[in-house]
Every structure is written in C-alpha cells, then in structure tokens.
C-alpha cells in the first residue's frame, strides 16, 4: 500500500527537517522552501494528500497559498495545515474559515503534530 503524500512548505530549512523526521517514516514527505515549486509540482500532476505550510514566507505568504489552493477546482480538495510563529486568534480563525484543517503554532511538539496529521488523514 502506498504511503499518503505530504508536502511540507517552510522557508526555514530546520523546520522542514524536523517535520520530515517526525512524519517521514509513516508518510511520503517532500520538503519545499516556498509555495511556488509546490504549485509547479502539482500542475505537473503530482498531488499531495496534505500540505503543511508556514504562513510567513518571503515570495508567497502561506495565507495567499491557502486561498489559492482552496479556491482552485483542481486543488481545492487538498487538505492544508498552517504553521505560524504567532499565536494569533484572529489569524487562526481567518485561516480555519478559509479552509485550513488545522493551525499549529511554532515551536510545536513533534508528537502532537504527528497525532494531528494522523487524525486529519484518517
């Protein structure tokens, strides 16, 4: 049985490594340092089951990325989990209303992240 595919998008390489180490045994994970190569990958037909995306990134913000994915006929069904270094209630509510499955504040507990991802991908 094929593993479910997760794309991890964060401009901080260390966060990507932590998530990959946490989820890599159970899922087919790929790391990207920005949303643009993810979109190219998806436009080429390589679709993930879930995207974990940082919010604060230089060339395309995570909230813009979320709105693009959820507004797309092709990609709208892909589940998304947003990561943020800010624990902002208003931002959390806005992103959950926009279609994010979860909002996780950094620094996060890797075991908690793993459990949350397992629940989303059930």
Secondary structure, DSSP 8 states (H G I E B T S, - for coil): ----EEEEE-S-HHHHHHHHHHHTTTSEEEEESSHHHHHHHHHTT---SEEEEES--SSS-HHHHHHHHHH-TTTTTSEEEEEESS--HHHHHHHHHTT-SEEEESS--HHHHHHHHHHHT-
